Amino acid sequence: MSTYATIGSKMTKVSVVTKRDDPNYSQVSGYVPKGLARRFRIACTSKEISQSEALEKALEQWLEKDNPSPMKKGKGEE
């Protein structure tokens, strides 16, 4: 992904590495009720975090709580 930034007095094209481009990340998707999705977006915005960050935290907490058995973590996981 490329974007432009003002460096000094010139607009310069810069490359931005996103999670989408990072081989250590994978997309997860699903369907939830519209109201829940709306509340999720609002909560992320009010906390100034990305939906990806919030989803990652929620998945980690859910896995720790409901699936406490030790599992080998995938590449790129802490």
Secondary structure, DSSP 8 states (H G I E B T S, - for coil): -EEEEEETTEEEEEE---TTT-TT---------HHHHHHHHHHHHHHT--HHHHHHHHHHHHHHHH--S-----TT--
